């Protein structure tokens, strides 16, 4: 398992490996609290700071995306490919959308910026929440 993460160039403690393992392929866009609760089962003495510092290190190295979709807490996405999100306004479930949207902005809208990309957020109500109504 350690070989898979060596190129991250961070100290690979057992706690960090557990965090990385939890994030690997995770599509739930977990918060730091979600990750902490999941990993705490295996490492009951681990601090929340360990999770937060690991997430910050991964974010700074470009290995995870920090989503600011939820105003109450940051969510994290281990999928660093360019993609968009569909968010349920009731339960905050987030779904990845892997489609490129070509959005052309006129010169008067870009104010001299060199555009590098875009991130589109779609909002709705998921099927599970619709059934609860």
Backbone as a chain_set.jsonl record, in Angstrom:
{"seq": "XXXXXXXXXXXXXXXXXXXXXXXXXXXXXXXXXXXXXXXXXXXXXXXXXXXXXXXXXXXXXXXXXXXXXXXXXXXXXXXXXXXXXXXXXXXXXXXXXXXXXXXXXXXXXXXXXXXXXXXXXXXXXXXXXXXXX", "coords": {"N": [[0.829, -1.2, 0.0], [1.955, 1.275, 0.762], [3.709, 1.894, -1.332], [2.115, 2.825, -3.362], [1.537, 5.426, -2.613], [3.915, 6.785, -2.337], [4.893, 8.756, -4.098], [3.637, 11.05, -3.291], [5.101, 12.473, -1.525], [4.868, 12.939, 1.244], [5.002, 12.357, 4.777], [4.387, 9.06, 5.544], [2.539, 7.922, 7.741], [0.896, 5.358, 9.742], [-1.678, 6.351, 10.328], [-2.048, 8.339, 8.37], [-1.946, 6.726, 6.113], [-4.301, 5.296, 6.482], [-6.158, 7.342, 6.146], [-5.64, 8.035, 3.467], [-6.328, 5.611, 2.27], [-9.07, 5.549, 2.841], [-9.9, 7.709, 1.275], [-9.245, 6.847, -1.281], [-10.657, 6.295, -4.296], [-13.07, 7.157, -3.3], [-16.249, 8.449, -3.672], [-17.998, 10.035, -2.328], [-17.519, 12.616, -1.574], [-16.424, 13.487, 0.991], [-16.435, 15.244, 4.179], [-13.93, 16.7, 6.36], [-14.644, 15.918, 8.898], [-16.222, 13.642, 8.373], [-14.279, 11.911, 7.371], [-12.579, 11.741, 9.556], [-14.278, 10.489, 11.482], [-14.618, 7.996, 10.227], [-11.997, 6.942, 10.095], [-11.239, 6.982, 12.702], [-12.249, 4.733, 13.935], [-10.4, 2.742, 13.451], [-8.097, 3.906, 14.446], [-8.271, 4.942, 17.367], [-7.01, 6.875, 18.964], [-6.247, 8.905, 17.346], [-5.961, 12.31, 16.328], [-8.183, 14.992, 15.35], [-6.791, 16.983, 14.112], [-4.757, 15.648, 12.77], [-6.106, 14.517, 10.595], [-7.07, 16.851, 9.341], [-4.634, 18.233, 8.792], [-3.42, 16.389, 7.082], [-5.218, 16.425, 4.929], [-4.897, 19.1, 4.131], [-2.188, 19.03, 3.321], [-2.379, 17.23, 1.153], [-4.104, 18.689, -0.493], [-2.55, 20.994, -1.003], [-0.556, 19.854, -2.535], [-1.923, 19.199, -4.754], [-3.379, 16.843, -4.88], [-5.938, 16.341, -4.009], [-9.176, 17.84, -4.294], [-10.527, 20.702, -2.805], [-13.754, 21.326, -1.95], [-16.02, 23.95, -1.902], [-18.696, 23.948, -1.666], [-20.585, 23.424, 0.289], [-21.678, 25.558, 2.697], [-21.342, 25.237, 5.389], [-19.349, 23.385, 5.92], [-16.187, 22.256, 4.675], [-15.766, 20.18, 1.86], [-14.239, 17.289, 0.399], [-12.679, 16.11, -2.558], [-11.316, 13.375, -3.997], [-10.997, 12.938, -6.671], [-9.247, 14.42, -9.015], [-9.502, 15.12, -11.608], [-10.737, 17.231, -14.273], [-13.941, 18.174, -13.688], [-17.488, 18.502, -13.024], [-20.166, 19.287, -10.679], [-23.173, 17.919, -9.262], [-25.558, 18.811, -7.011], [-27.542, 17.953, -4.258], [-30.049, 19.882, -2.867], [-31.328, 19.338, -0.528], [-30.184, 17.149, 1.016], [-27.492, 17.45, 0.595], [-26.011, 15.696, -0.955], [-23.52, 14.866, -3.328], [-22.811, 14.554, -6.711], [-20.585, 13.525, -9.234], [-20.049, 15.032, -12.405], [-18.921, 14.22, -15.416], [-18.408, 15.835, -17.928], [-17.656, 18.049, -20.53], [-18.264, 21.463, -20.616], [-18.661, 23.879, -22.896], [-18.309, 27.106, -22.512], [-18.629, 30.187, -23.702], [-17.279, 33.314, -23.141], [-17.69, 36.755, -23.578], [-15.366, 39.402, -24.435], [-15.886, 41.696, -22.878], [-16.847, 40.617, -20.563], [-14.799, 39.102, -19.436], [-12.813, 40.773, -18.558], [-10.074, 41.088, -19.29], [-8.885, 38.775, -18.32], [-7.074, 35.675, -18.691], [-8.689, 32.934, -19.535], [-8.816, 29.817, -17.921], [-10.345, 27.628, -17.388], [-13.441, 26.131, -16.221], [-15.886, 25.639, -13.65], [-18.764, 24.017, -13.02], [-21.69, 24.083, -11.127], [-24.488, 22.23, -10.453], [-27.756, 22.29, -9.165], [-30.258, 20.531, -7.364], [-32.863, 18.211, -6.434], [-32.308, 15.141, -5.053], [-33.196, 11.691, -5.898], [-33.741, 10.124, -3.629], [-34.409, 12.061, -1.69], [-36.631, 13.172, -2.965], [-38.443, 11.097, -2.759], [-38.97, 11.122, -0.06], [-40.646, 13.247, 0.349]], "CA": [[0.0, 0.0, 0.0], [2.789, 2.478, 0.853], [4.326, 2.194, -2.626], [1.129, 3.566, -4.145], [1.478, 6.819, -2.174], [5.261, 7.348, -2.143], [5.12, 9.959, -4.912], [2.985, 12.208, -2.677], [6.159, 13.162, -0.786], [4.464, 13.282, 2.608], [5.321, 11.296, 5.715], [3.316, 8.078, 5.478], [2.272, 7.261, 9.019], [-0.273, 4.469, 9.63], [-2.895, 7.156, 10.309], [-2.168, 8.958, 7.044], [-2.281, 5.663, 5.16], [-5.727, 5.009, 6.662], [-6.867, 8.462, 5.517], [-5.469, 7.862, 2.025], [-7.114, 4.439, 1.893], [-10.47, 5.968, 2.871], [-10.143, 8.611, 0.147], [-8.979, 6.172, -2.551], [-11.864, 5.911, -5.019], [-14.251, 7.616, -2.582], [-17.043, 9.379, -4.485], [-19.001, 10.67, -1.475], [-17.103, 13.989, -1.292], [-16.536, 13.585, 2.451], [-15.857, 16.364, 4.922], [-12.865, 16.266, 7.265], [-15.313, 15.23, 10.0], [-16.603, 12.315, 7.887], [-13.049, 11.118, 7.278], [-12.14, 11.534, 10.939], [-15.141, 9.473, 12.09], [-14.366, 6.697, 9.594], [-10.649, 6.458, 10.411], [-11.152, 6.891, 14.159], [-12.571, 3.349, 14.313], [-9.15, 1.969, 13.405], [-7.098, 4.632, 15.243], [-9.066, 5.708, 18.336], [-6.263, 7.968, 19.607], [-5.883, 9.89, 16.333], [-6.593, 13.614, 16.514], [-8.796, 15.616, 14.184], [-5.727, 17.768, 13.476], [-4.043, 14.757, 11.84], [-6.921, 14.441, 9.382], [-7.07, 18.169, 8.706], [-3.292, 18.509, 8.265], [-3.212, 15.498, 5.932], [-6.02, 16.964, 3.826], [-4.227, 20.331, 3.678], [-0.985, 18.622, 2.588], [-2.818, 16.661, -0.124], [-4.656, 19.794, -1.288], [-1.438, 21.834, -1.438], [0.21, 19.121, -3.548], [-2.796, 18.969, -5.906], [-3.85, 15.459, -4.909], [-7.375, 16.353, -3.759], [-9.814, 19.142, -4.48], [-11.365, 21.176, -1.704], [-15.003, 21.87, -2.474], [-16.626, 24.936, -1.004], [-20.102, 23.884, -2.032], [-21.348, 23.444, 1.528], [-21.228, 26.732, 3.455], [-21.107, 24.847, 6.781], [-18.114, 22.613, 6.044], [-15.464, 21.955, 3.443], [-15.856, 18.797, 1.419], [-13.032, 16.956, -0.349], [-12.875, 15.248, -3.711], [-10.038, 12.801, -4.43], [-10.954, 12.939, -8.133], [-8.69, 15.723, -9.394], [-9.74, 15.408, -13.018], [-11.674, 18.336, -14.459], [-15.332, 17.738, -13.733], [-18.462, 19.39, -12.413], [-20.901, 18.627, -9.603], [-24.618, 18.014, -9.103], [-25.707, 18.846, -5.555], [-28.906, 17.917, -3.74], [-30.24, 21.006, -1.942], [-31.928, 18.837, 0.709], [-29.27, 16.317, 1.82], [-26.122, 17.83, 0.222], [-25.337, 14.654, -1.734], [-22.822, 15.436, -4.476], [-22.534, 13.607, -7.793], [-19.656, 14.042, -10.243], [-20.479, 15.088, -13.795], [-17.734, 14.237, -16.275], [-18.768, 16.345, -19.255], [-17.073, 19.364, -20.757], [-19.222, 22.478, -21.037], [-18.007, 24.993, -23.589], [-18.995, 28.35, -22.192], [-17.874, 31.293, -24.29], [-17.516, 34.614, -22.521], [-17.218, 37.854, -24.416], [-14.253, 40.183, -23.885], [-16.331, 42.629, -21.842], [-17.129, 39.852, -19.337], [-13.61, 38.481, -18.831], [-11.985, 41.836, -17.971], [-8.658, 40.881, -19.554], [-8.393, 37.498, -17.785], [-6.845, 34.519, -19.548], [-9.516, 31.878, -18.957], [-8.15, 28.523, -17.837], [-11.33, 26.564, -17.263], [-14.643, 26.488, -15.483], [-16.449, 24.64, -12.758], [-20.191, 24.249, -13.012], [-22.431, 23.406, -10.07], [-25.911, 22.087, -10.727], [-28.483, 22.053, -7.925], [-31.557, 19.894, -7.533], [-33.275, 17.338, -5.341], [-32.004, 13.761, -5.441], [-34.346, 10.791, -5.878], [-34.019, 9.708, -2.258], [-35.106, 13.168, -1.037], [-37.94, 13.319, -3.612], [-39.322, 10.056, -2.233], [-39.304, 11.471, 1.322], [-41.641, 14.341, 0.375]], "C": [[0.862, 1.247, 0.0], [3.375, 2.874, -0.491], [3.404, 3.068, -3.475], [1.167, 5.064, -3.838], [2.842, 7.479, -2.003], [5.484, 8.644, -2.903], [4.398, 11.201, -4.368], [3.981, 13.065, -1.905], [5.648, 13.747, 0.536], [4.824, 12.095, 3.493], [4.132, 10.339, 5.794], [3.195, 7.304, 6.786], [1.096, 6.302, 8.825], [-1.597, 5.246, 9.575], [-3.113, 7.802, 8.94], [-2.511, 7.916, 5.987], [-3.757, 5.296, 5.263], [-6.584, 6.1, 6.014], [-6.813, 8.321, 3.998], [-6.296, 6.69, 1.513], [-8.606, 4.778, 1.855], [-10.809, 6.835, 1.656], [-10.039, 7.914, -1.208], [-10.278, 5.678, -3.191], [-13.157, 6.374, -4.364], [-14.985, 8.671, -3.415], [-18.084, 10.126, -3.661], [-18.686, 12.129, -1.151], [-17.175, 14.256, 0.203], [-15.944, 14.876, 3.009], [-14.715, 15.809, 5.77], [-13.471, 15.485, 8.434], [-15.715, 13.809, 9.611], [-15.388, 11.386, 7.861], [-12.562, 10.764, 8.671], [-12.958, 10.427, 11.601], [-14.868, 8.083, 11.527], [-13.025, 6.109, 10.033], [-10.465, 6.271, 11.919], [-11.439, 5.473, 14.662], [-11.31, 2.489, 14.375], [-8.067, 2.582, 14.289], [-7.804, 5.52, 16.265], [-8.33, 6.861, 19.012], [-5.869, 9.068, 18.618], [-6.633, 11.198, 16.574], [-7.216, 14.09, 15.206], [-7.75, 16.417, 13.404], [-4.939, 16.922, 12.469], [-4.797, 14.666, 10.521], [-6.847, 15.771, 8.632], [-5.713, 18.483, 8.074], [-2.973, 17.638, 7.066], [-3.978, 16.009, 4.724], [-5.391, 18.24, 3.263], [-2.978, 19.994, 2.856], [-1.352, 18.073, 1.214], [-3.364, 17.744, -1.049], [-3.524, 20.659, -1.848], [-0.582, 21.179, -2.505], [-0.643, 18.791, -4.778], [-3.339, 17.565, -6.001], [-5.315, 15.295, -4.519], [-7.884, 17.759, -4.044], [-10.613, 19.466, -3.228], [-12.597, 21.824, -2.324], [-15.592, 22.82, -1.448], [-18.115, 25.054, -1.303], [-20.991, 24.042, -0.801], [-20.828, 24.594, 2.392], [-20.894, 26.391, 4.909], [-19.812, 24.064, 6.975], [-17.497, 22.367, 4.673], [-15.662, 20.478, 3.131], [-14.648, 18.551, 0.521], [-13.339, 15.934, -1.431], [-11.519, 14.688, -4.138], [-9.908, 12.702, -5.952], [-10.498, 14.325, -8.584], [-8.829, 16.015, -10.889], [-10.748, 16.556, -13.13], [-13.078, 17.761, -14.591], [-16.196, 18.723, -12.959], [-19.254, 18.612, -11.368], [-22.392, 18.918, -9.669], [-24.885, 17.839, -7.615], [-27.184, 18.839, -5.175], [-29.05, 19.034, -2.698], [-30.855, 20.574, -0.614], [-30.904, 18.117, 1.583], [-27.799, 16.586, 1.551], [-25.328, 16.711, -0.456], [-24.721, 15.3, -2.969], [-22.489, 14.32, -5.461], [-21.573, 14.278, -8.774], [-20.302, 14.007, -11.616], [-19.228, 15.256, -14.649], [-18.173, 14.569, -17.703], [-18.17, 17.734, -19.369], [-18.154, 20.308, -21.249], [-18.44, 23.639, -21.636], [-18.827, 26.251, -23.339], [-18.128, 29.495, -22.699], [-18.276, 32.599, -23.601], [-16.935, 35.699, -23.421], [-16.126, 38.634, -23.684], [-14.695, 41.112, -22.762], [-16.657, 41.915, -20.524], [-15.872, 39.31, -18.667], [-12.599, 39.49, -18.282], [-10.483, 41.583, -18.125], [-8.084, 39.585, -18.994], [-8.057, 36.536, -18.912], [-7.617, 33.381, -18.903], [-8.8, 30.542, -19.028], [-9.129, 27.359, -17.753], [-12.565, 27.068, -16.569], [-15.057, 25.328, -14.587], [-17.925, 24.965, -12.629], [-20.82, 23.437, -11.888], [-23.903, 23.414, -10.454], [-26.582, 21.737, -9.407], [-29.834, 21.437, -8.225], [-31.901, 19.106, -6.284], [-33.088, 15.908, -5.806], [-33.25, 12.877, -5.311], [-34.733, 10.369, -4.467], [-34.809, 10.787, -1.517], [-36.487, 13.396, -1.649], [-38.927, 12.309, -3.043], [-39.772, 10.369, -0.808], [-40.417, 12.501, 1.422], [-43.016, 13.832, 0.669]], "O": [[0.536, 2.206, -0.701], [3.527, 4.063, -0.77], [3.863, 3.94, -4.213], [0.863, 5.881, -4.707], [2.914, 8.627, -1.565], [6.182, 9.536, -2.42], [4.536, 12.287, -4.93], [3.733, 14.246, -1.661], [5.954, 14.884, 0.894], [4.936, 10.966, 3.016], [3.008, 10.755, 6.076], [3.685, 6.182, 6.914], [0.369, 6.421, 7.839], [-2.522, 4.853, 8.865], [-4.228, 7.808, 8.418], [-3.282, 8.193, 5.068], [-4.398, 5.016, 4.25], [-7.613, 5.808, 5.406], [-7.831, 8.472, 3.323], [-6.897, 6.772, 0.441], [-9.321, 4.35, 0.95], [-11.888, 6.701, 1.078], [-10.671, 8.339, -2.175], [-10.916, 4.755, -2.686], [-14.24, 6.017, -4.829], [-14.392, 9.673, -3.813], [-18.962, 10.781, -4.223], [-19.496, 12.809, -0.522], [-17.902, 15.148, 0.642], [-15.08, 15.506, 2.399], [-14.553, 14.594, 5.884], [-12.887, 14.509, 8.904], [-15.574, 12.88, 10.406], [-15.463, 10.229, 8.276], [-12.178, 9.624, 8.935], [-12.391, 9.524, 12.215], [-14.884, 7.1, 12.267], [-12.931, 4.913, 10.311], [-9.623, 5.485, 12.351], [-10.923, 5.067, 15.703], [-11.173, 1.624, 15.239], [-7.218, 1.867, 14.822], [-7.924, 6.727, 16.052], [-8.973, 7.744, 19.581], [-5.231, 10.049, 19.001], [-7.796, 11.191, 16.976], [-6.838, 13.659, 14.117], [-7.822, 16.513, 12.179], [-4.506, 17.43, 11.435], [-4.193, 14.731, 9.451], [-6.59, 15.799, 7.429], [-5.657, 18.95, 6.937], [-2.323, 18.095, 6.126], [-3.447, 16.026, 3.614], [-5.359, 18.431, 2.047], [-2.737, 20.604, 1.814], [-0.709, 18.41, 0.219], [-3.114, 17.718, -2.254], [-3.536, 21.015, -3.026], [0.054, 21.871, -3.3], [-0.155, 18.181, -5.73], [-3.724, 17.126, -7.084], [-5.876, 14.212, -4.683], [-7.127, 18.73, -4.034], [-11.291, 18.605, -2.667], [-12.489, 22.755, -3.122], [-15.646, 22.509, -0.259], [-18.704, 26.131, -1.202], [-22.022, 24.713, -0.849], [-19.658, 24.598, 2.775], [-20.231, 27.175, 5.589], [-19.237, 24.073, 8.063], [-18.19, 22.283, 3.659], [-15.717, 19.64, 4.031], [-14.096, 19.49, -0.054], [-14.145, 15.023, -1.245], [-10.659, 15.442, -4.593], [-8.826, 12.413, -6.463], [-11.267, 15.285, -8.54], [-8.335, 17.031, -11.378], [-11.512, 16.817, -12.202], [-13.36, 16.967, -15.489], [-15.696, 19.651, -12.324], [-19.038, 17.413, -11.19], [-22.82, 20.0, -10.071], [-24.486, 16.836, -7.023], [-27.976, 19.62, -5.703], [-28.258, 19.116, -1.759], [-30.899, 21.364, 0.329], [-30.767, 18.438, 2.764], [-26.939, 16.006, 2.214], [-24.1, 16.778, -0.521], [-25.327, 16.178, -3.584], [-21.952, 13.278, -5.083], [-21.73, 15.454, -9.103], [-21.018, 13.063, -11.95], [-18.566, 16.293, -14.612], [-18.289, 13.691, -18.558], [-18.181, 18.504, -18.409], [-18.88, 19.991, -22.192], [-17.654, 24.293, -20.951], [-19.911, 26.423, -23.898], [-17.035, 29.738, -22.188], [-19.456, 32.931, -23.498], [-15.831, 35.566, -23.951], [-15.987, 38.533, -22.465], [-13.959, 41.301, -21.793], [-16.731, 42.561, -19.478], [-15.872, 39.079, -17.458], [-11.637, 39.105, -17.617], [-9.711, 41.833, -17.199], [-6.896, 39.321, -19.178], [-8.684, 36.575, -19.971], [-7.238, 32.91, -17.831], [-8.246, 30.176, -20.065], [-8.757, 26.218, -18.024], [-12.731, 28.268, -16.352], [-14.62, 24.19, -14.764], [-18.295, 26.051, -12.183], [-20.522, 22.255, -11.718], [-24.485, 24.46, -10.741], [-26.034, 20.97, -8.615], [-30.478, 21.778, -9.218], [-31.313, 19.303, -5.22], [-33.639, 15.503, -6.829], [-34.237, 13.271, -4.688], [-35.918, 10.268, -4.148], [-35.763, 10.481, -0.801], [-37.42, 13.771, -0.939], [-40.105, 12.618, -2.864], [-40.842, 9.927, -0.389], [-41.062, 12.619, 2.464], [-43.965, 14.614, 0.727]]}, "num_chains": 1, "name": "protein.A"}
